[in-house]
Amino acid sequence: MPALDDTARRSRLALTVTGGLLRLEMRRSVMLWMLPLAAALFWFITYRPSMGAPTLWNVRAMAMQTTALAVFAPTVVGAAAWLGWRERRHGMADLLIGTARPRWARQLATWAATTCWAIIAYLGCVSVLYGVTAWQGAWGGPLWWPAVVGVVSMPAFAALGFAAGVLRPSRFTAPLVAIGVFLALQISLQFIHGDDSYWQISPLVAGPWEIGPDPGVATFYRYLPDLPIAQVLFLAGLTAALLGVLGLPADAGGRWLRRCAAVVTAAGLLTGVTAVALAGTGRLDAHGMIAIPLLHDEGNDRPVRYTPVCSHTSIPVCLHPAHAGYLPAVTEALEPVLTELAGLPGAPVRISQAAAKYEQGPDNRVSISRAGPPTSGTPPVFHLLLPQRTAANELVAELRVDATHSIVNSVVGGGRNASPAQQAVTEAILGTSTLAPGSPAAAAAQRLAAAPAAARHAWLMEHMAALRAGQLTLEQLP
């Protein structure tokens, strides 16, 4: 029992000494003085643009992962590199050889202090952004995986900078490695081609790089954690490998400690390589996320349940609640046409927002289309795919060109093979002038558009079945 008590006392003493060393390093860490700079850069590069984006968790969280890490990477790497050659800078390397604590332990304490301050700063910035987004009424809950990748990136950035400072001690190391890491992260994004690129392992990538923060991603379906898990594995492996390398030199500590460092280095390298290989097996799924077969959970493929938000127009327009802010703009664009079509045979009883379907194409392109047919059910429901626009005026303009034409075609019929009468009626309802000027179809469209709204609607009610069947001629139009 006395031996056990002595062992327990030594363990408590070791923990106390380690905790005291960590507290000392945190008080003297240069990273503490970099926090205002990191916060200012986050506000300018991440927070301000996010406030101009739609109040959507997916758009803001995915954009945050990219821009916030671009802010913190050079800041943390530079501070850690400066601390890495502190002993050489002050001429204390020889004096510290005879201390009770191994050199590797002192280095780990300095790295841990830098990491702690970096994580505190990052979490503070993310909390502000997420808190404001929640206060603004974003539907659903926060996306945590982009924040997790950011948190795990801080130890990796600190280890990278600290290792550079230790192995290449110079006053030029900190600025050069900070700039180099920033440029390397940005340049690596240019090598992403397709959904199976190994370069997707970069922590700056929050989803398919060709799409970016798309409003339709992670809305109807869950945000897939496949790629973030691979990134976390890569960052953890990178951190372990870099810290393990610091424990390999003969002056880092005893033989047992160096063996542990070698094991940590090997395990880190193996983990990092495995994560990169996993990222190379990723595929763009139909919902716009990167799915990695070995990490994929089929339960995430089920659609998210929601109650749509609908307008009070003659034909209701129903959107996903995450996109409720777009409802006034969508209603403004569609209401004139919906008023004309309401009650007509074959007219939709509701306009419902449809999920998007994503397909990887050649030349690093991604095609985005509507998932499913444009019309389904009895009575019919028209499925509307919202354009990838964030500005209300752009959304209205595009809907008036494409969506209204598709809705009218679904009622009048014909499509690309529309008869002259169908073309004329479509033109009259839309109020456009795309037919050849002076042609019989254009003249019939102008004549029908000039008729009183009540008379036009009554005529369409009576003749819509024949019109859809292509049995009417231009001469039979009023």
Secondary structure, DSSP 8 states (H G I E B T S, - for coil): -HHHHHHHHHHHHHHHHHHHHHHHHHHH-THHHHHHHHHHHHIIIIIHHHHHS-S-HHHHHHHHHHHHHHHHHHHHHHHHHHHHTHHHHTT-TTGGGGSSS-HHHHHHHHHHHHHHHHHHHHHHHHHHHHHHHHHTT-SS---HHHHHHHHHHHHHHHHHHHHHHHHS--TTHHHHHHHHHHHHHHHHGGG--STT-GGGGSTT--S-TTT-S-TTTTTSB----HHHHHHHHHHHHHHHHHHHHHT-SGGGS-HHHHHHHHHHHHHHHHHHHHHHHHHTT-EE-TTSSEE-GGG--GGGGSB-----EE--SSS-EEE-GGGGGGHHHHHHHHHHHHHHHTT-TT--SEEEE--EEEEE-STT-EEEEESS-SEETTTTEEEE---S--SHHHHHHHIIIIIHHHHHHHHH--GGG--HHHHHHHHHHHT---S-TTSHHHHHHHHHHHS-HHHHHHHHHHHHHHHHTT---GGG--
